[in-house]
């Protein structure tokens, strides 16, 4: 199972910061999460796999670490 990390508003919506998930790709993962946590549908966040930001539909393996990252600003 892949390890899923959630930060900021995403962790607030789900009530957890970390969980193990099983999904074929990021699209399937996000669909399952949105079904379980409907408020995620309106949330804005980026998806990273193994510390690299990815687009939707990136294949996942059991050893991957997936992170849902809320918007951030810096200077």
N, C-alpha and C positions, 0 to 999 in steps of 0.2 A: 504494500500500500504506500502511496505517496504521502508525504508529510505536508500538510497545509497550514500555513501561518497567516494570521489575520491581524491587521493593525488598525489603529484609530477607529473611525466610524464603523468600519467593517466588523471589528471585534465587538463594538457596542451593539450592533444589530444582531449578531449571532450569539452573543453572550459567551463566546469562547475565543481564545487567542490561538489555539492550536488543535488540530485533529488529524487523524489518519483518514485518507480517502482513497477510493479505488475508482479510477476513471480512465478511459481509453485516451482521451485528449482533453485539452482545456475547455473546449466547447461543451463537451458532455459534463465536465466537472461544474462549470458555471450554471448549466441548465439544472443540474441536480441541486446545487446550492440555492438557486433562485426558487425552486419548488419548495425546498425545506424552509427557507427564510425569504418570504415574499418581498420584504422591504429592500432586499438587495437589488431588486429590479430597477429601482430609481436611484441607487447609489452610483457614484462615480468613483472608479478605481482602476488601477493598472494591475496587470497580471505579470508576475515574474516566475520563471522556472529556472532553478539553480542559479539564482541571483542575476538573471538576464531578463529584461523586459521582453515579453513576447506578444504576438498577435493571437487572436482566438484561433482555435483549431490546431494547436501545437500538440503533437503526440506526447504522452506521458508514460514513464516507466515506474516500477515500484520503488526505485531508489531516488526518484526526483523529489525536490523540495519546491513547493509552489507557494508563492506569497501573493496576497491580495493587498495592494498598497493604495491608500487614499491619496488624493491630490496633496501636493506639498509645494511650498514656495521657499525660495532661498535667496540669498543675496551675495 
